[in-house]
Amino acid sequence: MAKLLNVFELSEALGRPLRQIRSLVQSRKIPFYKIGHRSLLFDPSKVEKALNAFEIPAVGAKSK
């Protein structure tokens, strides 16, 4: 099992703002584990996979 990260560590690892991570959690677009009342933990590989599913190709990009 991969090391689980808290929201601050995930933000730093992905290079995305903390506000964006919290928005993705609220809209349930990334998987997370809720520990206790307020603590969230993330598996970085599962989060990356979820984010790649929402990736939109650039305009004008040719598909292979």
Stockholm file with secondary structure:
# STOCKHOLM 1.0

chainA/1-64         MAKLLNVFELSEALGRPLRQIRSLVQSRKIPFYKIGHRSLLFDPSKVEKALNAFEIPAVGAKSK
#=GR chainA/1-64 SS CCCCBCHHHHHHHHTCCHHHHHHHHHTTCSCCEEETTTEEEBCHHHHHHHHHHTCCCCTTCCCC
#=GC SS_cons        CCCCBCHHHHHHHHTCCHHHHHHHHHTTCSCCEEETTTEEEBCHHHHHHHHHHTCCCCTTCCCC
//
